[in-house]
Amino acid sequence: MYYDVLKTFIAVVEEKNFTKAAEKLMISQPSVSLHIKNLEKEFQTALLNRSPKHFTTTPTGDILYQRAKQMVFLYEQAKAEIYAHHHYVKGELKIAASFTIGEYILPPLLAQLQKLYPELNLDVMIGNTEEVSERVRMLQADIGLIEGHTNENELEIEPFMEDEMCIAAPNQHPLAGRRDISISDLQNEAWVTREKGSGTREFLDHVLSSNGLRPKSMFTISSNQGVKEAVISGMGLSVLSRSVLHKDLIHRDISILHIKDFSLKRKLSYIHSPLMENTKNKEIFITMLRSNYQSQRLK
């Protein structure tokens, strides 16, 4: 490419020495000589007046030197502008997130995005997992973040972290503070839970059915905060993400029941439609999502 040849000619003129020009460009001296020879052949003119000890530029060599400087500058400017076009992040990114992710896990990532890409406008919709899946399926969101699974076969799903779930109890509950709790101790308890369509509700239903637990009663509240307040007030037990309970545990407003030989974990995933274009904005978000939660990703 003539860009490299012109850069060689500029270096030779400015260094006034073939060897120094070769060292500057990190190429061999024969390559420098060949580049100059090819230029003289291309323009059918001598560009350098050679002598045993030094050389000078010819009048046509002076002309080419000035134009070569301009051409190299314009080439590098165009290259930089094209790179910026492909890597500059601006415009809008529509994110649909489930309640647990949108309210407790996503905000620090959004703050980081805003700091790194101030011209990126973030539009976040928070709903339950079923609502998020529907938004993404209808192309109303670029990407969705959900708890558990989706029944939408049209969507692609990829887990990005593992979420620890906890059995939350009021501080005054008879099981609170006990160390020898077994899963059977949870039989015939009152439970406070999220609404149908919620990933948290789906997880609780699975825990109850897979362990043969029969609830005494079920109270349904359509927000994590509402569920927490109901538990704190003594209405019953619940299963919630540790991220939801973090501040309440620090302030000792709520208790966690530790069941012997029993752990609760679930996948948090991002979903997107193959019909939706893969924009730079979405790629940046997915990269940051994976990077931020790398240590918590499922293998």
N, C-alpha and C positions, 0 to 999 in steps of 0.2 A: 504493500500500500504506500502511496506517495507521501502520506503523513510521516511515516518513519524516515523516508529518504530526505524529506525537507527538514526534519528535526536534525538529521545528521549534518546536512549542509550548514544549518544555523550554528550548530556546535563547532564545526570546523572553522567557520568565519570568526566566531567569538573567542575561541580558544587559541586560534592562530597556530594550531598544531594538530596533526592527525592522531598522534598517540594520545594526547590529552583529551581530544574529542571522543576517542574510543573508550577511554576510561570513564569519562563522564556519562556516556550512554550505556556503559557495561556491555559493549560488543567488541569484536575483534577489529584490529587495524585493517586487515584485508577487507572486512565488510564495509568500513568507512570509505576506503578507496573505491570499492565497487559501487557504492551509493553515489559518489561524486561522478564517477564515470558514466553511470546510467542517466544521471541528470543532464550531463553535457550532451549525451546522445539524444535524449528526449528533446532538448531545446536547440540542438544543433549549434552549439556555441561553447566556447571555452569560458568557464566560470572563474578559473583561478590562473594567475600568472605564477608558474612554478620556477623555483631556483633551488640549487643544492641546499641552501640554508634556511630559506623561508619562502613564503608565497604571499601574494596580494590578490584581492578580488579584481576581476575585470569590470568594465562598465556594465556588462550584462549580468555579471555576478552580483554587483551592487543592486541592480534592479530586482533580481530574484531573491536576494537576501531580504529586502524590504517587504516584498510580496509574501515570501515564505513566512515571515514573522506574523503577518496579518492572517494568513491561511491557517497556521497552527493555532493562533489565538481563537479564531472563529470555530475551528473544529473542536477544541477543548471546551469552549463555551457551549456549543451545541450539545456535546456529550453530557455536560453538567446539567443543562436544562432538561434533557430527555430523562436523565436519571431522576431529577427532582420530580418530573411529571409522574413517573411510575412509583415513586416512593413517598411523595408528599401526601399526607393524610388530612383530608378535609371533607366537608359534606356531612352526611347524616348516617347514623347507624341505629337501626331499630332493634331493640333487644326485648324479648318477652321472657320473664323469669318467674318461677314459682315463688310462693311467699317466703319460704325459709331462705332460699338463695337470694332473692331480691332484697329482702329486708336485713339479712344478717351476714351474708357471705360476699355479695356483689359490691356493696358500697366502697370498700377500700380499693378494689380494682378499678372502679369508675373514677375515683379520685386520681389514681395513678394515670389513667388514660387521659383525663382532662389536663393534667400537668404536662404530659409528654406531647399531646396533640391538641393544643388549645382551640384549633379551628374545626375540630370534630364535634358535631352536635349529637348528643346521646339522647335517644328517646326510649325510655324504659317503661314497659307495661308489666304490672305485677298481677298475677292471678294464680289459680291452682294449676296443677300439672295438666289436667284435661284442657283447660282454657288456653294454656301456653301452646300445647300441641296443635290445637285448632287454629290459633293465630299463625303459626308457622306454616301449617298445611295450606292455609288460604293466602299465603304470601304477604301477610300483613306485618311480618317481622322478619328481619334478616337472619336471626338466630334465636333459638330458645334454650333456656336452661331449666332442667326439670329434675325432680326427685323420682327415683325408681324407673318405671317403664312407660312406654307409650304404645297404644294400640294402633297408631297410625302407621300402616305399612308403607305409605308413600314417603315417609321421612327417614333420613339417615341419622343414626344415633351413635354417640361416642362418649364413653365415660371420661371424666376429667379429674375426679377426686373421690375419695372414700369419706363418708360422713358417719360419725359415731352417734348413735341414737341412745337415749337414756330413758329409764322409767322414772318419771317425776312424781313426787308425792308431797302432800302438805306436811309441814314440819311436825304437826301434831298426829300424823298417821301412826298407828300401832307398829307398822313395819319400819318406820323411819329410824335410822340409827342402828338397826340390827345388822349383824354381820353374817348370820347363818340363814339367810333367806333362800328358799328354793322356789322354783318356778310354780310349784303347786300352791304356794302361799298366796298366789295372785288369783286363785279361784274365787268366784263370786264377789268380785270387787266392782265398785262403781268406776266407770271410765269417762274421761272428758276427751273428746276427739274433734278432729277437723271434719269438714263436710265430704261427702262422696265426690270423687274426682280429684281429691287432694292426694299427693304422693305420701304425705304423712299418714293420712287415713288408710290408704292402701297398705302401708307398712304395718300399722297397728292391727288391722284386720288379719294380716298374714301371721303376725305374732300370736294373736289369740287363737286362730284356727289351727295353726301348726302345733300348738302346745296343748290343745284341748281345753282352753280356758273359756268358761262361760261367764260373761259379765252379769253382774246384778242389775246394772243399768248403764245406759250410754247417753251422755249429754253431747250434743253436737254444737260447735261454735266455729264460725267461718274465719277465724284469724288466730295466728299463733299467740298474740298478746292476750286475746280473750281466753284461750285455753289455759295459758299460764295463770292468769288472774283467778280463773275458776279453781284451778288446782290449789293455789295459795290459800284461797278462801275455804278449802276443805271439801269441795264438791266431789273429788275422786282422784284417781291416778291418770296419768297420760304418758304417751311415748312421744318425746320431742328430740330434735337435734340438740347436741351439746352447744352448738353455736347460738341457738335460741335461748338457752338457759344460762349462758356464760355470766352475765351481769347479776342475775338473780342468785347464782351460787356464790359469787363474791360477797354479796350482801347478806347471804344466808337466809334468803326469803323462801327458799324452796329446798327440798331434799331429793337426793337420788337414791333409788333402791338398787343395791348391788347384789345381783343374783349369782349364786355360786355356779361356776363353770358355764356361764351364760353371757355372751356378748352380742350386741346388736349393732350391725353395720349395714349400710346401704350405699348404692352408687348414686352419685350426682353426675348428670350427663348433659352435653349440649346436643341439640337437634337442629337440623336444617333441611330444607327441601332441595333436592337435586335440580328442581326447576328454577331455583333462585340463582342468579349470577353470583359467582365468587368474586366479590369486590376486594380491593386492597384493604378497606376499612374492616371487613369481616375477617380477613386473614390476620390482620394485626391483633384484633380482639382475641381470636382463637390462640394465637401464639402467646399472648400475655396470660390468657386463662391457663394454658398448659404450664407455662413457666412459673406462675405464682403458686400453683398447687402441685408441682412436680413431686414433692416428697409425700403427698397424700394420694397420688394417683394409683389406681388399681393396676396390677400387673396382668 
